[in-house]
Every structure is written in structure tokens, then in C-alpha cells.
Amino acid sequence: MKSVRMALVKPVVLVASLIAMLSLHFLPVAEAQLGRPEGLYYKSWAIVIGIEQYVLAPSIPGAIKDAKKVAEAFRRLGFDEVVELYDKDASSRRLQQLLNDMLPRKVGRMDRLVLVYVGHAGVMQDSDGQDRGYLVPVDAPVTSTAKSITVEQLKEFARRSASKHTLLILDAPVLGWETTEPPGLSLEGRMAPESDTDRRAVQVVTAASRGEAVGRSDQGSRFIEALLGGLSGAADLDGNGWLMASELGSYLVRHVEAASGGQQHPSSLRIDGDGDMVLVEGKASRGAVAK
């Protein structure tokens, strides 16, 4: 009888392991998206990654708390799918699966996708001597690209993504982006920026420049604090009620530079397309999200 029990244990353990490894597969698969959605997007996705307790790198106190605040902010903005990956769930293998398999299969062509990362970043030089940044998963070292998520992989992911609008918000100094024409603020005098929302865009906001530390206090990351304020409506720079990704990026650059006394310089870039993501539509931006 004992041997029978032991024989049954192994399949149970195997099944549990497979469920843990493949949990992201339970995200809904993208449905056929024909024609135009009733609103601006069929579905809104927010992927929030926070890493605090690294295996091979220094810890980042408060990183998960910051990430959870951001996840809640996107829920309040009405995002349909908010996926959170913290510490051990943000391993190199898990993040590679997310970027290379799961999101490309599940995100549709009329969706918007925001990916937020709170964690370490590193920098290397390519064969031409150009700086190339990388994200550091929970089981990767900071000083090596081994097991990292490089900026080239992020760009390839953005190119492969079917989503109409993609926004990467990185609470780290991640370098090496090639840009298209700067987004700018193109909404003066217009109540509905239809032309910007119809065109594809991949936009990136990073928290700091090369060699700069991401400022943190007992309240958390300076960049994340500004991000939460921006999402609550403070980043609606022209006051027309539409909160655009370009406005959010411009707000974060100005606010964080001022709050840090010029010690931290975020960047706001557009790396593909010439559109602009809508984060809040119409008159609802002011006070839509509490800090």
C-alpha cells in the first residue's frame, strides 16, 4: 500500500509544477478583432513587474509595494487585464515566455498594452561601442547580460506585438533605444485627438539616464510617485481631459528632474510609429486615480 501511495505522489507533484510554470497560459487568448471597437480599444492590458529580493543582486526595498500601487492605478483606469509578476515569478524564463510567447499570442491588433518594470537595469556596449541596456530578472546578475532581457529583445517584442499602442514604463536607466520623430504634444485646441489614436505607436519612458541612480525614499521610488500622480490627472498638460502617453512622458521628465534637483533625468521616446496611446479618454482624467 505504501508503494502505491508513493507512486501517486509523483504525478501530483508533476501536475502542480506544470500548473505553476504555465499559469500565464490561462490569460485569455486574443479573439478575432474585426472592424473597429466601440471605444478606442478592444482590450487594455497592463503587465506590472516588480522585483525586490534578487538572488544575485542587491535588494530594492519597496519595489513590490511600488509595483502594486501601479497595478491598482491601472485597474482604476479600467484596464481589462492587469497581470502582476513579483520576485520569484519574474525569473528570466518566465519573462522570456511572457515576451516571446504569451503576449504575442494573446494581445490583439486593436488592443493597448502597457508594460511597467520596477527593478534593476544594467548597461553594456555593443560591437560599435554603443550603450545597450538590459532588465535584470530576479535570478540574473546586474553585471552581466546572462539571463537578462536586453533592450534589443524589448524592441523585437514591441515590433512583434500586434497591439495598436504599446507603452513601456521602466523604473530604471535603460539605454539603447532608436527613436522615430519625437512624440511632442499635439493636442492643443483639439478635444479628440483621433489622428493620434488611430496610428500605431510604441513609446518608452525610462526613469533615469546613464550612470544615474533611481531616487528612492521611505515613500518609495521618486519616479513611481510621479507616475501615480501623472496617472491621476496631473499629466494632462493641456487640460483637455485626454491623458496621452506623450503627455505622461513629458510630465515625468519635467517633474522628476525638478524633484531630484537635476540629479535624475528620465527620458520619453517613441521608437516605432507616429501615433500616441490614450491612457484616459475625454473629461475623466482629473482625479481618476488616487495616489
Secondary structure, DSSP 8 states (H G I E B T S, - for coil): -HHHHHHHHHHHHHHHHHHHHTGGGGS-------S--SSS-S-EEEEEEE--S-SSS---TTHHHHHHHHHHHHHHTT-SEEEEEEGGGG-HHHHHHIIIIIHHHH--TT-EEEEEEES-EEEEE-TTS-EEEEE--TTS-SSS-TT-EEHHHHHHHHHH---SEEEEEEES--------S------TT-S--HHHHHS-EEEEEES--TT----EETTEEHHHHHHHHIIIIIT-TT-SS-EEHHHHHHHHHHHHHHHTTTS---EEEEEEES---EEE-TT--TTSS--
